[in-house]
Amino acid sequence: MTDTVQTTGGTVRGTPTDGVWAFLGIPYAAAPVGAARFAAPGPAPRWDGVRDATAPGPTCPQAPYAAPAAALLGNVIAPGDECLNLSVWTPDPGASGLPVMVWIHGGAFTRGSNRIDSYDGRAFARDGVVLVGINYRLGVTGFLSLDGAPDNRGLLDQLAALRWVQDNIRAFGGNPDNVTVFGESAGGMSVATLLASPAASGLFHRAVVQSGNATAASDLEDARRVGAVLADRLGVPATAEAFGALAPDVLQAAQDALGLDLAQNPDPARWGGSVVQRGLGVMSMFPTIDGEILPSLPIDAIAAGAGTGVPVLAGTTTDEFRFFLVPTGIAAAITDDNLPFVLQRYGIDPALADLYAAHRPGATPGDVLAAVLTDYAFRSGTVTLADAVARRGGTAWLYEFAWPSPVQDLRACHALEIAFVFDRLDVSHRLTGDRPPQALADEMHRAWVQFATTGGPGWAPIGASRPVRVFGGEGDPVVADPRADELACWIG
């Protein structure tokens, strides 16, 4: 078996380890430098000879996570021009017809990369899947709406990576007609957006949305408003030319300040209603409804038939929002007196607190807020997406990850399930603690492999009821419509 593979750009050399071949840091598009920083992705470079693909490539420009998230989430920042790269793990480059999975990382559309330890694809390759992890432009360069630049540049990067997979994955043993895209958080939102995009038609055949939704898109007018606010802060016009003349560290500092400003002052009159509502007052830049790559809000497009023929697996963790409220101390600061005002800030009826509290004897006001916001921001949108797929005649499955982490009373928080899906518990201790259950990783990882291989994860799809496969819970692993009365407050 050779350690080289011929791609459309040239020959790459990978590394075999324990029966898995890794080909790392392969560029799928031109380096986004100079005038290309705010342009659509250009053609991938070509090279003579053999290119070394034994080490990960650069990451897209970003800032480190702020405390306390930095202590819980792994991240790698490795500057370099060729940041639009991908990595491939395969059980056998000489094989043919293997299922393919393409991972789109999360990070609020401002952070993350394919280099994070939990995203290593060797367990998928071990179990017969060709795993591809991609990078895409983030923050200002990926998603800020500016005159003279195409919108949704980060999505254009994702599309370019998927086209690279179509053109090259046979050389790694994969089947380009059996491609599953999956992602978590902003990556899950990206998957839902790609389902809605006509530009993605035919580039993948199954989709997994982990802790995402199909409503994370801003109206074009509001996206331009955010660009104008940032341009005013920088003292330049809101144009690609003006922003392209600024140093990356200047743009990064302004972007970070903008995000903090939005979180502290989520005024729709300033930012636009779609940015505040769909970004939860946290994400200032995410996909834009541009009329081309994204013709409409993803959930509306999917309900109308976009992505027809693509089965969808979607789910959340039980306690998503504890990740954002507990380590920061916000949950501890919530009282019976201020809880109604916090809910009103999100546009939520304060009366819902009574329903959620009645189902959780002994819960603190912070616990109640976390439960309400979990359903508001994650679970309701996930079920709405699955319902939309099923109602148009498609097939959709729901899951919930319920195992509680012992770390900081996070419980089954946002991002906890990733290491279980990838079977990478050995690098997950910051979130999982020292003794995460390997049997649970075996179950969850097996379901994802089965979905990519056969088109079904191993339990019934939703139909007249919504069966939910609960990973790490107590009792029956498949539950019909768990906490249905709470969910009905959001989607009926």
N, C-alpha and C positions, 0 to 999 in steps of 0.2 A: 504494500500500500504506500503510495507516494505522500509526501508531506506538502505538495504544491497543488494548487488549483488554478485553472485558467478562468479569469473573469473577463468581462468586456473591457476592463481597463488594463489588464495585463495579468501576469502570473503572481500569485501570492503564496507565501510559505507560512504554514501554521504550526501548531504544537500539539503532539499527541500526549494525553495523560490519562492513564487508566481506561483506555478504550474510547476516549472522547477526544475529538479533534477541535481545537479552538483556533479560529482565524480572527484576529482582533484588529480594530482600528482601520477598517477598509473604507476609503472615501467613496461615498455614493453620489456626491455632488461637488462642484467647485468650492474652493475655500471662500467663505463670505467675508472678504476683506476689501478695503478701499471702497470703491463705488458699489461693490457687490454686497455690502453689509445690509442694504435696504432694498435689494433687488430679489427677484425670483431666483431660486437655486439654479446655478449654471451647470453645464455638463460635467460629469466626473472627470478627473484627470486620467491620462493614459501614461504608461511608463514602459520602458524597455527592461529586459532582464526580469529578475525575481524581486518582488517587494516583500520586505519582512512584515509579517502580520502576527508576530508573536508577543506583542505588547499592546495594551489599550491605547487608543488615540486620544487627542485633546478633547476637552469638554467645551461646550458652548459657554460664552462669557456669562458670569453670574456672581453673586455675592454669597458668602457663607450663610447658613441658617443663623438666625438670631437665637439667643437664649430665650427660653429653655429648650426649644425644639432641637437645637444643635446637639444637645446631650442625648437625644433619643433617636435621631435620624442620622444614618450614615450618609456622607456626601463626599465627593472628590471634585476638586477644582484643579484642572490641569490646562493652563493656557496653551494655545497653539492655533495656527491658521486653519488647519484641516479638521475643524470641529464637526463638520457634517460627515460623520463616519458611522459605521455600524460594525458589530461583531457577530460572528456566526459560530455556533457550537453544533457539531454534527457527529453522529455515531460512526459514520463511514462516508467519506467524500466519494467513494467509488460505488455507493449504493444508488438506487433509483426509486422514485415514488414515495419517499418518506413524507409524512405530514410535516407542515411548516407552521411555526408560531412566531409572530412578530410582536415584540414587547415595546410598548410606548410608555416611558416612565412618567411619573407624576412630579409634583413640586410647584403647584399653583401657577404653572406656565412661566415661572421665573427661575426655577432651580431644578437640579437633577441631571442625570446622564446615564449612559449605559455602563458606566464603570463601577457602580455601587455593588458591593459584595453580594448583597441579597439578590441581585439580578443576574448573577452568573448562571449561564444556561446549561451547565454540565449535567444536572439531574434530568432535565428534559431530554438531552441527547442520550444519556444513559438508557432512557426508556423509549428510544426510537423516534424522537422528534428532532427536527432541525430547528434550533432556536436562534432567532435574530433579534438583537437589541440595538435600538437606533438612538441617535442624538437628533435634536432639532433646535432651531433658534428659539431663544427664550426672551421674555420681557420686552424691552423697547425694540430690539432688533427683530424679534419674532412676531410681535403682536400689536405694537403701537400703530394706530392709523394715522398716516401722514400723506400730505400731497406729494405726488411724484413717486410714490412707492406702491406696489401691489399690497392689498390687505392680506392678512392671514399668511404671512411669510413662513411662520412655524408650521402651519398646515401644509403649505406648499412643499416644505422640506419633508414632511411625513409622506406626502404623495410621491415625491421623488424617491424616497427610500423604498416604498412599496413597488414602484416601477423597477428599481434595481433588483429587488427580490424576484420579480417576474422574469427579468432578463438573465439572472445569474444563479438562481437557487438550485437548478438542476445540477450544476457543477459541484454542489456540496451534498448531493444525494436527495435533495428535496423535490417535492411535487408542486409546481407553480399553480396547479389547479386545486390545491388543497391547502390554502393559507388561512390561518386564524390570526386575527389581530386581537391583542388584549392589552389592557392598561389599567392603572389604578389612579384614582383622584383626577388630577388634570389629564393623566393618560387615559383614564376611563372616559372623561369628557371628550377627549380627542377621538376615541373610538366611536362614540355616539355621533360626533360631528362628521366623521368620515362616513358613517352609515348614511348620513343625510346628504352628503356631497355627491353630485353627479360626476365630479372629476375622479371619484374613487371607484366608480362602477367597474366590476370585474377584477379589481386588484386584490380582493380578499373574499373569502367564502364563508367564514364564521367569525363571530365577534364575541368578546368577553368584556363586560363593563364592570369593573371593580370599584365600588365607592365613588361612582360618578353619576352623571345625569345627562339628559339631553336638552337642558335649558341654559347651559353656560355659553351664551353668545350675546354680544351687545349689538344694539341697533347701530347702524353706521353713523348717524348723527351724534349719538352719545359717545361712540368710540372716537370720533373727531374732537369732541369736547374734551375728552381726557388728553388727547394729543395737544390741544391748545393750552390746557392747564400746565402741562409739563413744559411746553415751549416757552410759556410766559415765565415759568420758574427759571429756565435756562437763559432767557433773554434772547431767543432766536426765533425765526419763523417756524411754523409747524410744517416743515418740508423735509423731504428725504435729503436734499442737498445740504441744508443747514445742519441737520442732525448728523449726517455723514462726516461733516467737518470736525465734529467734537470727538475728543478722546474717549475710548470706552470707559475709563474709570470715572469720567465726568458724567457720562450717561448713567452709569450704574448708581452713583451717589444720588443723582436726581431721581432715578426710579425708586430707590429705597425710601427716599423722603416722601415721594408721592404716595407710596403704599401706606406709610405711617399716617400721612395726612388723611387719606381716605378712611382708614380704620378709625381714626379719632373723630372725624367729621363727615359721616356718610350722608351728606345733604344731596338729595336728588336734584335740587335746583342747580347745583354746581356741577355734579358729575354726570347727571342723566339717570333717569329712573332705571333703565335696563342694567346699567353698570352697578348701581347700588343693590338692586334686588337680586340679580342673577349672580353677582360677585359676592353677595352677602356682606358688602362693605369691606371685604378683605382683598379680593382679587381686583386689581384695577385694569389689567390687560388680559384678554382672553379672546377666543375667536370672534370675528365680526361678521354680521349678516351683510355681505357685500354684493349679493345678487348674482354672484358667479360661482365661486368656490363653495359658498354657503348661501343658497338662495333665500332661505327662511330659517326661522328658529328650528333647530334640529328636531325637536319633538313633533312640531307641526309637519315637517317634511316627511318624517318617518311614518306618522299617522296617515299621511296622504299616499304612501307607497314607496318612498325612498328606501333603498336597501332591501327591496323585496327579494326573497330567496336566500337571505343570509340569516341562519339561525343565531339566536342571541342568548347568551348566558349572562345574567346580571345579578348583583347582590351587594350587600353592605356588611359591615360589622354591627354588632348590637349596640355598641356604645360609641359610635364614631366621634361625636363632638367632645367627649371627655379629653381627647388629645389636645384640643384647643383651649379648654377651660380649666382643667385640673392642674397641670404643671405651671401654668401662668399665675395661679392663685385666684383667678376670676371666680371659679366655682365656690371657693371658700368665702368670697366676699358677697355672694348673693344671699339675701335675706328674704323673709316673707314680705317685708315692706317694699324692697326695691325690685323684686322679681317681676311684678306687673309692668313696671316701667321699662325694664330690659326687653321683655317680650314685645311691648309696643314699639320699641325702637326697630325691631325687625318686621313690624307690621303684623304681628301675631296677636290674636285675641287672648288677653290675659286669663280669660275663663278656662282656657285649656290646661292651665297649671293645676286646677282642681282635679280634672280627670286623670292626668298623669300621676299626680300625687296619690290619688285614691288607689291606683294600681301598684304603688310602691311604698308599702308601709315602712316607716322609719327613714324614708329618703329625705335628704336635706334639700333646701331650696336650690342649691347648686346642682344636685343630682337631677332634680326635676327639669331645670333649665337645659341640662345636657341631653336629657331624653327627648324633650320637645324639639330642640334644635337638630338632633340627629334625624328625627323624622322629617323635619322641615327641609333640611339641606340635602339629605342623602336618601333616606328610605322612600319617601313619597315620590321623588323623581325617578328612582330606580323602578318602582312598581309601575308607575305611569308609562315608562319606556317599554317594559315587558308587556303591559296591557296593550299598548299601541301596536306592537309587533303581532301579538296574538289576534287582535281584532281585525287586522287586515288579512288574516289567513296564514300568518307566519308561525314559527315555532320559537318559544322562549321559555327559559328555565330561570327559576329564582333560587338564590341561596342566602344564608345568613351565617356569619362567622361569630360564634358566641363564646369561645373560650376566653376567660378573663385573665389578663396579664396580672402578675403579682407586683408589677413595678408601679410605684406611686399611685396606687388605686386607679390606674388607667382603665382597668377592666378590658372589655373587647373593643379597643379604641381604633381610631383611624390608622391605617397602614400596618396594623398588627398581622394581618393575614398574609402579607406578601411573602415572608420567609417560609410560611407553610406551603404556599402555592409552588414556590421554587424549590422546596425541600432544602432550604439553606439555614436550618436552625443553628448550625455551628457559628454563624456570624450575626445572630439576631439578638444577643443577650441584652442589649440596651433596652429593647422593647419587651422581650419575652421573659426576662429573667434567666436564671441559670438552668432551669429544668423544664423547658417546653416539651410537650408530649410528642415524641416522634411518631406515634401511631396516628395522631391527628394530621401531621404533615403527610404521612403516607396516604391517608384517605383523600385529602384535598388535592394533593399533587396528582393522584391517580385520576380523579374526576376531570381535571383540566387536560390531562393526556388523553383520556377517553373521549372527551368532547372534540379535541383536535383530530383524533384518529377516526372516530366513527360518526361524529355529528351529534352525539348525545352524551351527557355527563353521568347518566346512571340512575336518574329518577324521573318522574313524570313531568312533562311540561305543563305550563298553566293552561287552563281551559275554563270550564264552568266554575272551578275554584282555583286558588293559587297555592299549590303545594310548594313548600319552601324547604329545601334541604338545609338543616341546621348542623353546622360543623362545630363540634366542641360543646354542644349543649347537653342538657340532661333529658332523659326520656326518649321518645320516638324521634329518630333523626329526620323524619319528614313530617312537617306540620302544615296543615291547611290554614292559610291566612292568619299567622300569628299576630296577636294584638290588633285584631281587625277593627275594633271600635276606635282605637287611636288612629289607625291608618285612615279610617273613614273621615276623620276630621280634615284630612288634606285632599283626598281624591274621591271620596264618596264610595 
